[in-house]
Amino acid sequence: MNKKLLMSMAAFCAMGLSSGAWAADAATADEVVAKTKEAAVEVKAKADVALSEFDKKDGKWAWKDTYVFVLDCTNGVMKAHPAEAVRGKKLADILKDKATGKEFATAMCDASKKANGGWVEYMWTKPGAEGNHRKIAYILAAGNYTVGAGVYDDKMTVQQLEAKTK
């Protein structure tokens, strides 16, 4: 009997640790803000030299379930992204809400014009999950480019997120 109890407790603990690991694999809004600000400094300072680093799926700009991307709002194209299929593509063609089909590239470019950047909310596919999920991206100007990264979050409001960027 003690052996069964011990095995049950071990299984329960393992499940608890696993769910904690899953939660740790989700990027936080604070991480997104910090990485986006760091990326903006690098892109502004090194311009085109730094861009190839944002294309790496296993580079420093991709972590947990998100990544930093670079937009060229002047020319309306995705300048750098870990997914090769979207690099160089027209923003209006690739940045569409997965649930409504509504384009949100304009909102991202507009958000970058704010003094502290801004947040743009949309529905997107989440790595390792089925369906569309609420994603909110922090967008910031970076010299001639715009950088951003998103967090999957169903609870935080845009107002709560904006408080993190002031």
Secondary structure by P-SEA (a helix, b strand, c coil): caaaaaaaaaaaaaaaaaaaaaaaacccaaaaaaaaaaaaaaaaacccccccccccccccccccccbbbbbcccccccccccccccccccccccccccccccccaaaaaaaaaccccbbbbbbbbccccccbbbbbbbbbbccccccccccccccccaaaaaaaac
